[in-house]
Amino acid sequence: MAAAKGAAKSFTITELAAEFDVTPRAIRFYEDVGLLEPQRVGRNRVYSQRERTRLKLTLRGKRLGLSLQEIKQLVHMYDSPSDTAPQLEAFLSVLRAHRKQIELQLEDIRVTLEEIAQHEARCERLLEAATAGAPAAKRAVKA
């Protein structure tokens, strides 16, 4: 939706959904939980640059695995002065907790990959032994 010349750019729900590869329903859900607050023109939702940025922050938070409550904190920080110590401390706490959770998941993934490598090596040894002892005709059929 093109805005009047000199006015701030605005967006329709369809434009934002296409730009961020989400459904209009997802955008309406973010409105319902208070993450987005579009203006209304008649029955149509009109999204400002502010709402576009809030949607972008929301989707980024989801990709990072943040909860909706954590995302809400992030989005509300966007709207207020970002140099207030209590806000920064609260957000830093959220980020540190999330970092710790991801580091634990990363360690679990490393352990799992090591176990998979061990099982692969064992299977390869057993397969090599099984095919080495098989008659030549059977080996040719398996290949």
OpenMM code with the backbone's topology and positions (N, CA, C; nanometers):
from openmm import Vec3, app, unit

residues = "MET ALA ALA ALA LYS GLY ALA ALA LYS SER PHE THR ILE THR GLU LEU ALA ALA GLU PHE ASP VAL THR PRO ARG ALA ILE ARG PHE TYR GLU ASP VAL GLY LEU LEU GLU PRO GLN ARG VAL GLY ARG ASN ARG VAL TYR SER GLN ARG GLU ARG THR ARG LEU LYS LEU THR LEU ARG GLY LYS ARG LEU GLY LEU SER LEU GLN GLU ILE LYS GLN LEU VAL HIS MET TYR ASP SER PRO SER ASP THR ALA PRO GLN LEU GLU ALA PHE LEU SER VAL LEU ARG ALA HIS ARG LYS GLN ILE GLU LEU GLN LEU GLU ASP ILE ARG VAL THR LEU GLU GLU ILE ALA GLN HIS GLU ALA ARG CYS GLU ARG LEU LEU GLU ALA ALA THR ALA GLY ALA PRO ALA ALA LYS ARG ALA VAL LYS ALA".split()
positions = [
    Vec3(0.0852, -0.1163, 0.0000),
    Vec3(0.0000, 0.0000, 0.0000),
    Vec3(0.0900, 0.1229, 0.0000),
    Vec3(0.0866, 0.1973, -0.1036),
    Vec3(0.1715, 0.3158, -0.1144),
    Vec3(0.1119, 0.4288, -0.0326),
    Vec3(0.1948, 0.4938, 0.0447),
    Vec3(0.1499, 0.6050, 0.1270),
    Vec3(0.1584, 0.7330, 0.0450),
    Vec3(0.0915, 0.8361, 0.0934),
    Vec3(0.0951, 0.9646, 0.0246),
    Vec3(0.2383, 1.0159, 0.0212),
    Vec3(0.2687, 1.0957, -0.0806),
    Vec3(0.4049, 1.1452, -0.0964),
    Vec3(0.4468, 1.2228, 0.0289),
    Vec3(0.5628, 1.1915, 0.0837),
    Vec3(0.6144, 1.2586, 0.2016),
    Vec3(0.5710, 1.1924, 0.3312),
    Vec3(0.4693, 1.1089, 0.3274),
    Vec3(0.4229, 1.0413, 0.4489),
    Vec3(0.5017, 0.9118, 0.4666),
    Vec3(0.4957, 0.8605, 0.5870),
    Vec3(0.5670, 0.7359, 0.6169),
    Vec3(0.5062, 0.6210, 0.5377),
    Vec3(0.5893, 0.5259, 0.4990),
    Vec3(0.5419, 0.4086, 0.4237),
    Vec3(0.4545, 0.3235, 0.5132),
    Vec3(0.3498, 0.2701, 0.4548),
    Vec3(0.2642, 0.1775, 0.5285),
    Vec3(0.2519, 0.0487, 0.4488),
    Vec3(0.2072, -0.0563, 0.5164),
    Vec3(0.2040, -0.1892, 0.4574),
    Vec3(0.0703, -0.2545, 0.4877),
    Vec3(0.0276, -0.3413, 0.3991),
    Vec3(-0.0909, -0.4232, 0.4251),
    Vec3(-0.0455, -0.5530, 0.4911),
    Vec3(-0.1410, -0.6251, 0.5456),
    Vec3(-0.1084, -0.7533, 0.6076),
    Vec3(-0.0546, -0.8501, 0.5016),
    Vec3(-0.1083, -0.8415, 0.3810),
    Vec3(-0.0638, -0.9281, 0.2721),
    Vec3(0.0804, -0.8983, 0.2338),
    Vec3(0.1152, -0.7706, 0.2287),
    Vec3(0.2521, -0.7322, 0.1941),
    Vec3(0.3515, -0.7818, 0.2997),
    Vec3(0.3172, -0.7651, 0.4278),
    Vec3(0.4075, -0.8110, 0.5335),
    Vec3(0.4183, -0.9630, 0.5348),
    Vec3(0.3056, -1.0299, 0.5142),
    Vec3(0.3066, -1.1765, 0.5117),
    Vec3(0.3983, -1.2266, 0.4005),
    Vec3(0.3899, -1.1642, 0.2838),
    Vec3(0.4753, -1.2058, 0.1715),
    Vec3(0.6215, -1.1729, 0.1987),
    Vec3(0.6479, -1.0544, 0.2510),
    Vec3(0.7858, -1.0128, 0.2762),
    Vec3(0.8564, -1.1033, 0.3754),
    Vec3(0.7855, -1.1433, 0.4815),
    Vec3(0.8486, -1.2226, 0.5879),
    Vec3(0.8154, -1.3713, 0.5791),
    Vec3(0.7450, -1.4107, 0.4730),
    Vec3(0.7107, -1.5512, 0.4506),
    Vec3(0.6381, -1.6115, 0.5710),
    Vec3(0.5353, -1.5403, 0.6166),
    Vec3(0.4475, -1.5892, 0.7226),
    Vec3(0.3039, -1.5744, 0.6729),
    Vec3(0.2111, -1.6349, 0.7422),
    Vec3(0.0714, -1.6237, 0.7018),
    Vec3(0.0083, -1.5005, 0.7658),
    Vec3(-0.0942, -1.4456, 0.7028),
    Vec3(-0.1685, -1.3368, 0.7667),
    Vec3(-0.2229, -1.3792, 0.9036),
    Vec3(-0.2577, -1.5049, 0.9146),
    Vec3(-0.3082, -1.5569, 1.0429),
    Vec3(-0.2015, -1.5429, 1.1521),
    Vec3(-0.0759, -1.5725, 1.1185),
    Vec3(0.0333, -1.5580, 1.2159),
    Vec3(0.0464, -1.4122, 1.2591),
    Vec3(0.0345, -1.3215, 1.1635),
    Vec3(0.0444, -1.1789, 1.1960),
    Vec3(-0.0704, -1.1381, 1.2866),
    Vec3(-0.1907, -1.1868, 1.2577),
    Vec3(-0.3058, -1.1556, 1.3445),
    Vec3(-0.2851, -1.2134, 1.4841),
    Vec3(-0.2230, -1.3314, 1.4934),
    Vec3(-0.1929, -1.3901, 1.6245),
    Vec3(-0.0991, -1.2981, 1.7028),
    Vec3(0.0035, -1.2456, 1.6372),
    Vec3(0.0958, -1.1540, 1.7047),
    Vec3(0.0240, -1.0273, 1.7501),
    Vec3(-0.0768, -0.9867, 1.6761),
    Vec3(-0.1598, -0.8740, 1.7203),
    Vec3(-0.2356, -0.9126, 1.8477),
    Vec3(-0.2951, -1.0311, 1.8461),
    Vec3(-0.3751, -1.0769, 1.9600),
    Vec3(-0.2943, -1.0830, 2.0894),
    Vec3(-0.1664, -1.1180, 2.0798),
    Vec3(-0.0840, -1.1269, 2.2008),
    Vec3(-0.0149, -0.9956, 2.2337),
    Vec3(-0.0435, -0.8911, 2.1548),
    Vec3(0.0066, -0.7581, 2.1872),
    Vec3(0.1429, -0.7234, 2.1310),
    Vec3(0.1908, -0.8009, 2.0363),
    Vec3(0.3209, -0.7714, 1.9768),
    Vec3(0.3107, -0.6695, 1.8640),
    Vec3(0.1958, -0.6635, 1.7994),
    Vec3(0.1731, -0.5695, 1.6897),
    Vec3(0.0457, -0.4912, 1.7179),
    Vec3(0.0449, -0.3655, 1.6745),
    Vec3(-0.0718, -0.2796, 1.6949),
    Vec3(-0.0960, -0.1961, 1.5693),
    Vec3(-0.1508, -0.2581, 1.4628),
    Vec3(-0.1716, -0.1829, 1.3389),
    Vec3(-0.2848, -0.0811, 1.3543),
    Vec3(-0.2807, 0.0174, 1.2688),
    Vec3(-0.3909, 0.1129, 1.2611),
    Vec3(-0.5012, 0.0489, 1.1769),
    Vec3(-0.6211, 0.1028, 1.1896),
    Vec3(-0.7330, 0.0545, 1.1078),
    Vec3(-0.7780, 0.1665, 1.0151),
    Vec3(-0.7976, 0.1317, 0.8912),
    Vec3(-0.8581, 0.2225, 0.7946),
    Vec3(-0.9794, 0.1473, 0.7423),
    Vec3(-1.0949, 0.1825, 0.7981),
    Vec3(-1.2154, 0.1048, 0.7678),
    Vec3(-1.1984, -0.0327, 0.8297),
    Vec3(-1.2128, -0.1356, 0.7475),
    Vec3(-1.1956, -0.2730, 0.7968),
    Vec3(-1.0549, -0.3257, 0.7731),
    Vec3(-0.9695, -0.2459, 0.7110),
    Vec3(-0.8342, -0.2901, 0.6756),
    Vec3(-0.7324, -0.2544, 0.7831),
    Vec3(-0.6383, -0.3442, 0.8019),
    Vec3(-0.5246, -0.3181, 0.8899),
    Vec3(-0.4185, -0.2451, 0.8087),
    Vec3(-0.3584, -0.1445, 0.8685),
    Vec3(-0.2506, -0.0712, 0.8039),
    Vec3(-0.1322, -0.0725, 0.8992),
    Vec3(-0.0209, -0.1239, 0.8503),
    Vec3(0.0982, -0.1405, 0.9329),
    Vec3(0.1996, -0.0329, 0.8992),
    Vec3(0.2527, 0.0309, 1.0011),
    Vec3(0.3546, 0.1339, 0.9835),
    Vec3(0.4925, 0.0680, 0.9805),
    Vec3(0.5940, 0.1505, 0.9567),
    Vec3(0.7321, 0.1013, 0.9619),
    Vec3(0.7609, 0.0451, 1.1011),
    Vec3(0.7043, 0.1089, 1.2050),
    Vec3(0.7214, 0.0614, 1.3433),
    Vec3(0.6699, -0.0818, 1.3573),
    Vec3(0.5522, -0.1089, 1.3024),
    Vec3(0.4935, -0.2436, 1.3122),
    Vec3(0.5745, -0.3433, 1.2304),
    Vec3(0.6263, -0.3000, 1.1167),
    Vec3(0.7112, -0.3876, 1.0359),
    Vec3(0.8351, -0.4277, 1.1154),
    Vec3(0.8959, -0.3304, 1.1825),
    Vec3(1.0144, -0.3585, 1.2642),
    Vec3(0.9789, -0.4509, 1.3805),
    Vec3(0.8648, -0.4273, 1.4429),
    Vec3(0.8211, -0.5137, 1.5533),
    Vec3(0.7993, -0.6571, 1.5053),
    Vec3(0.7424, -0.6741, 1.3854),
    Vec3(0.7243, -0.8077, 1.3295),
    Vec3(0.8597, -0.8721, 1.3029),
    Vec3(0.9518, -0.7950, 1.2488),
    Vec3(1.0861, -0.8466, 1.2215),
    Vec3(1.1533, -0.8929, 1.3514),
    Vec3(1.1426, -0.8136, 1.4577),
    Vec3(1.1995, -0.8514, 1.5878),
    Vec3(1.1316, -0.9765, 1.6426),
    Vec3(1.0003, -0.9843, 1.6250),
    Vec3(0.9244, -1.1008, 1.6727),
    Vec3(0.9721, -1.2275, 1.6032),
    Vec3(0.9858, -1.2218, 1.4728),
    Vec3(1.0290, -1.3398, 1.3968),
    Vec3(1.1736, -1.3769, 1.4285),
    Vec3(1.2568, -1.2759, 1.4493),
    Vec3(1.3956, -1.3019, 1.4878),
    Vec3(1.3994, -1.3722, 1.6237),
    Vec3(1.3183, -1.3244, 1.7168),
    Vec3(1.3109, -1.3872, 1.8482),
    Vec3(1.2648, -1.5312, 1.8403),
    Vec3(1.1673, -1.5587, 1.7530),
    Vec3(1.1201, -1.6963, 1.7353),
    Vec3(1.2317, -1.7847, 1.6813),
    Vec3(1.3073, -1.7331, 1.5828),
    Vec3(1.4187, -1.8115, 1.5270),
    Vec3(1.5230, -1.8420, 1.6333),
    Vec3(1.5410, -1.7495, 1.7275),
    Vec3(1.6372, -1.7701, 1.8358),
    Vec3(1.5834, -1.8621, 1.9438),
    Vec3(1.4542, -1.8961, 1.9353),
    Vec3(1.3953, -1.9855, 2.0338),
    Vec3(1.3433, -1.9147, 2.1574),
    Vec3(1.3261, -1.7841, 2.1500),
    Vec3(1.2742, -1.7103, 2.2651),
    Vec3(1.1251, -1.7369, 2.2812),
    Vec3(1.0766, -1.7284, 2.4046),
    Vec3(0.9335, -1.7428, 2.4311),
    Vec3(0.8628, -1.6148, 2.3888),
    Vec3(0.7310, -1.6218, 2.3773),
    Vec3(0.6557, -1.5016, 2.3412),
    Vec3(0.6749, -1.3913, 2.4445),
    Vec3(0.6840, -1.4283, 2.5717),
    Vec3(0.7055, -1.3289, 2.6766),
    Vec3(0.8420, -1.2612, 2.6601),
    Vec3(0.9440, -1.3396, 2.6282),
    Vec3(1.0769, -1.2830, 2.6054),
    Vec3(1.0767, -1.1931, 2.4822),
    Vec3(1.0068, -1.2368, 2.3784),
    Vec3(0.9970, -1.1563, 2.2566),
    Vec3(0.9253, -1.0256, 2.2873),
    Vec3(0.8228, -1.0339, 2.3696),
    Vec3(0.7481, -0.9131, 2.4062),
    Vec3(0.8399, -0.8122, 2.4757),
    Vec3(0.9264, -0.8615, 2.5633),
    Vec3(1.0233, -0.7734, 2.6287),
    Vec3(1.1121, -0.7054, 2.5247),
    Vec3(1.1603, -0.7832, 2.4302),
    Vec3(1.2466, -0.7304, 2.3250),
    Vec3(1.1737, -0.6246, 2.2430),
    Vec3(1.0514, -0.6546, 2.2041),
    Vec3(0.9737, -0.5632, 2.1214),
    Vec3(0.9416, -0.4347, 2.1986),
    Vec3(0.9091, -0.4464, 2.3250),
    Vec3(0.8782, -0.3272, 2.4035),
    Vec3(1.0030, -0.2417, 2.4265),
    Vec3(1.1183, -0.3034, 2.4303),
    Vec3(1.2421, -0.2265, 2.4404),
    Vec3(1.2610, -0.1405, 2.3163),
    Vec3(1.2158, -0.1910, 2.2028),
    Vec3(1.2265, -0.1155, 2.0779),
    Vec3(1.1486, 0.0160, 2.0882),
    Vec3(1.0355, 0.0136, 2.1612),
    Vec3(0.9491, 0.1311, 2.1713),
    Vec3(0.9914, 0.2314, 2.2770),
    Vec3(1.0759, 0.1916, 2.3682),
    Vec3(1.1109, 0.2820, 2.4773),
    Vec3(1.2589, 0.3163, 2.4712),
    Vec3(1.3007, 0.4159, 2.5502),
    Vec3(1.4435, 0.4481, 2.5511),
    Vec3(1.5241, 0.3234, 2.5869),
    Vec3(1.6233, 0.2926, 2.5061),
    Vec3(1.6953, 0.1664, 2.5244),
    Vec3(1.8133, 0.1785, 2.6198),
    Vec3(1.8288, 0.2955, 2.6812),
    Vec3(1.9438, 0.3110, 2.7690),
    Vec3(1.9060, 0.3078, 2.9169),
    Vec3(1.7873, 0.2565, 2.9483),
    Vec3(1.7488, 0.2488, 3.0884),
    Vec3(1.8071, 0.1222, 3.1491),
    Vec3(1.8751, 0.1384, 3.2596),
    Vec3(1.9461, 0.0267, 3.3227),
    Vec3(1.8545, -0.0915, 3.3546),
    Vec3(1.7359, -0.0727, 3.4146),
    Vec3(1.6526, -0.1889, 3.4459),
    Vec3(1.6124, -0.2691, 3.3221),
    Vec3(1.5804, -0.2003, 3.2132),
    Vec3(1.5446, -0.2708, 3.0902),
    Vec3(1.6627, -0.3501, 3.0362),
    Vec3(1.7769, -0.2870, 3.0334),
    Vec3(1.8952, -0.3540, 2.9808),
    Vec3(1.9342, -0.4732, 3.0659),
    Vec3(1.9245, -0.4592, 3.1981),
    Vec3(1.9573, -0.5702, 3.2877),
    Vec3(1.8604, -0.6861, 3.2687),
    Vec3(1.7315, -0.6540, 3.2555),
    Vec3(1.6314, -0.7590, 3.2357),
    Vec3(1.6559, -0.8322, 3.1038),
    Vec3(1.6813, -0.7560, 2.9990),
    Vec3(1.7031, -0.8188, 2.8693),
    Vec3(1.8329, -0.8976, 2.8678),
    Vec3(1.9361, -0.8467, 2.9317),
    Vec3(2.0631, -0.9178, 2.9414),
    Vec3(2.0446, -1.0507, 3.0143),
    Vec3(1.9614, -1.0497, 3.1168),
    Vec3(1.9319, -1.1725, 3.1897),
    Vec3(1.8645, -1.2751, 3.0991),
    Vec3(1.7687, -1.2301, 3.0188),
    Vec3(1.7006, -1.3191, 2.9243),
    Vec3(1.8009, -1.3762, 2.8248),
    Vec3(1.8863, -1.2906, 2.7721),
    Vec3(1.9847, -1.3361, 2.6738),
    Vec3(2.0825, -1.4368, 2.7342),
    Vec3(2.1266, -1.4116, 2.8554),
    Vec3(2.2211, -1.5042, 2.9205),
    Vec3(2.1566, -1.6398, 2.9473),
    Vec3(2.0326, -1.6375, 2.9926),
    Vec3(1.9621, -1.7647, 3.0180),
    Vec3(1.9444, -1.8414, 2.8869),
    Vec3(1.9113, -1.7695, 2.7824),
    Vec3(1.8925, -1.8348, 2.6528),
    Vec3(2.0255, -1.8891, 2.6002),
    Vec3(2.1323, -1.8130, 2.6169),
    Vec3(2.2646, -1.8603, 2.5756),
    Vec3(2.3006, -1.9898, 2.6485),
    Vec3(2.2749, -1.9936, 2.7788),
    Vec3(2.3073, -2.1130, 2.8573),
    Vec3(2.2289, -2.2338, 2.8067),
    Vec3(2.1013, -2.2126, 2.7764),
    Vec3(2.0178, -2.3212, 2.7245),
    Vec3(2.0714, -2.3724, 2.5908),
    Vec3(2.1094, -2.2825, 2.5031),
    Vec3(2.1612, -2.3227, 2.3724),
    Vec3(2.2961, -2.3925, 2.3864),
    Vec3(2.3802, -2.3464, 2.4783),
    Vec3(2.5088, -2.4126, 2.5000),
    Vec3(2.4891, -2.5557, 2.5499),
    Vec3(2.3890, -2.5777, 2.6363),
    Vec3(2.3585, -2.7132, 2.6818),
    Vec3(2.3099, -2.7998, 2.5656),
    Vec3(2.2252, -2.7429, 2.4812),
    Vec3(2.1775, -2.8168, 2.3647),
    Vec3(2.2929, -2.8499, 2.2711),
    Vec3(2.3827, -2.7544, 2.2548),
    Vec3(2.4993, -2.7763, 2.1684),
    Vec3(2.5852, -2.8912, 2.2217),
    Vec3(2.6047, -2.8964, 2.3517),
    Vec3(2.6823, -3.0052, 2.4110),
    Vec3(2.6116, -3.1390, 2.3885),
    Vec3(2.4785, -3.1416, 2.4047),
    Vec3(2.4019, -3.2639, 2.3776),
    Vec3(2.4189, -3.3071, 2.2325),
    Vec3(2.4202, -3.2120, 2.1423),
    Vec3(2.4374, -3.2431, 2.0000),
    Vec3(2.5768, -3.2994, 1.9755),
    Vec3(2.6791, -3.2411, 2.0381),
    Vec3(2.8162, -3.2928, 2.0212),
    Vec3(2.8262, -3.4386, 2.0681),
    Vec3(2.7683, -3.4665, 2.1852),
    Vec3(2.7715, -3.6031, 2.2389),
    Vec3(2.6983, -3.6979, 2.1446),
    Vec3(2.5831, -3.6576, 2.0956),
    Vec3(2.5055, -3.7410, 2.0044),
    Vec3(2.5825, -3.7667, 1.8752),
    Vec3(2.6483, -3.6648, 1.8214),
    Vec3(2.7279, -3.6827, 1.6999),
    Vec3(2.8435, -3.7802, 1.7222),
    Vec3(2.9066, -3.7736, 1.8393),
    Vec3(3.0144, -3.8681, 1.8702),
    Vec3(2.9611, -4.0106, 1.8758),
    Vec3(2.8437, -4.0284, 1.9375),
    Vec3(2.7836, -4.1619, 1.9451),
    Vec3(2.7469, -4.2130, 1.8065),
    Vec3(2.6937, -4.1264, 1.7226),
    Vec3(2.6594, -4.1656, 1.5857),
    Vec3(2.7850, -4.2075, 1.5109),
    Vec3(2.8936, -4.1331, 1.5259),
    Vec3(3.0193, -4.1669, 1.4589),
    Vec3(3.0690, -4.3046, 1.5044),
    Vec3(3.0561, -4.3336, 1.6324),
    Vec3(3.0981, -4.4646, 1.6837),
    Vec3(3.0128, -4.5754, 1.6227),
    Vec3(2.8816, -4.5545, 1.6157),
    Vec3(2.7935, -4.6561, 1.5575),
    Vec3(2.8208, -4.6732, 1.4084),
    Vec3(2.8463, -4.5647, 1.3381),
    Vec3(2.8793, -4.5741, 1.1958),
    Vec3(3.0061, -4.6557, 1.1748),
    Vec3(3.1077, -4.6266, 1.2547),
    Vec3(3.2346, -4.6985, 1.2415),
    Vec3(3.2142, -4.8477, 1.2688),
    Vec3(3.1367, -4.8793, 1.3716),
    Vec3(3.1098, -5.0204, 1.4053),
    Vec3(3.0348, -5.0881, 1.2915),
    Vec3(2.9326, -5.0215, 1.2372),
    Vec3(2.8554, -5.0790, 1.1266),
    Vec3(2.9429, -5.1011, 1.0041),
    Vec3(3.0307, -5.0054, 0.9753),
    Vec3(3.1196, -5.0199, 0.8597),
    Vec3(3.2134, -5.1388, 0.8782),
    Vec3(3.2674, -5.1555, 1.0021),
    Vec3(3.3551, -5.2713, 1.0289),
    Vec3(3.2781, -5.4021, 1.0131),
    Vec3(3.1569, -5.4077, 1.0683),
    Vec3(3.0766, -5.5300, 1.0587),
    Vec3(3.0377, -5.5586, 0.9138),
    Vec3(3.0046, -5.4551, 0.8406),
    Vec3(2.9679, -5.4732, 0.6998),
    Vec3(3.0876, -5.5220, 0.6199),
    Vec3(3.2039, -5.4659, 0.6476),
    Vec3(3.3255, -5.5082, 0.5780),
    Vec3(3.3554, -5.6551, 0.6089),
    Vec3(3.3409, -5.6914, 0.7353),
    Vec3(3.3659, -5.8308, 0.7740),
    Vec3(3.2636, -5.9234, 0.7103),
    Vec3(3.1381, -5.8802, 0.7053),
    Vec3(3.0323, -5.9641, 0.6484),
    Vec3(3.0512, -5.9835, 0.4988),
    Vec3(3.0920, -5.8796, 0.4294),
    Vec3(3.1091, -5.8923, 0.2845),
    Vec3(3.2407, -5.9604, 0.2497),
    Vec3(3.3397, -5.9517, 0.3363),
    Vec3(3.4689, -6.0173, 0.3092),
    Vec3(3.4551, -6.1683, 0.3176),
    Vec3(3.3671, -6.2168, 0.4053),
    Vec3(3.3497, -6.3595, 0.4216),
    Vec3(3.2486, -6.4198, 0.3262),
    Vec3(3.1766, -6.3382, 0.2537),
    Vec3(3.0724, -6.3880, 0.1627),
    Vec3(3.1372, -6.4359, 0.0334),
    Vec3(3.0756, -6.5353, -0.0288),
    Vec3(3.1256, -6.5806, -0.1593),
    Vec3(3.1198, -6.4679, -0.2614),
    Vec3(3.2039, -6.4749, -0.3616),
    Vec3(3.2153, -6.3695, -0.4637),
    Vec3(3.0817, -6.3441, -0.5335),
    Vec3(3.0035, -6.4466, -0.5590),
    Vec3(2.8767, -6.4297, -0.6283),
    Vec3(2.7809, -6.3470, -0.5426),
    Vec3(2.7766, -6.3736, -0.4119),
    Vec3(2.6876, -6.2998, -0.3232),
    Vec3(2.7304, -6.1538, -0.3147),
    Vec3(2.8611, -6.1285, -0.3101),
    Vec3(2.9119, -5.9905, -0.3031),
    Vec3(2.8704, -5.9137, -0.4294),
    Vec3(2.8745, -5.9799, -0.5449),
    Vec3(2.8409, -5.9138, -0.6713),
    Vec3(2.6927, -5.8773, -0.6722),
    Vec3(2.6067, -5.9650, -0.6165),
    Vec3(2.4625, -5.9379, -0.6140),
    Vec3(2.4334, -5.8186, -0.5233),
    Vec3(2.5019, -5.8094, -0.4099),
    Vec3(2.4789, -5.6993, -0.3165),
    Vec3(2.5244, -5.5660, -0.3730),
    Vec3(2.6213, -5.5659, -0.4587),
    Vec3(2.6739, -5.4421, -0.5149),
    Vec3(2.5777, -5.3880, -0.6141),
] * unit.nanometer
topology = app.Topology()
chain = topology.addChain("A")
for resn in residues:
    res = topology.addResidue(resn, chain)
    for name in ("N", "CA", "C"):
        topology.addAtom(name, app.Element.getBySymbol(name[0]), res)
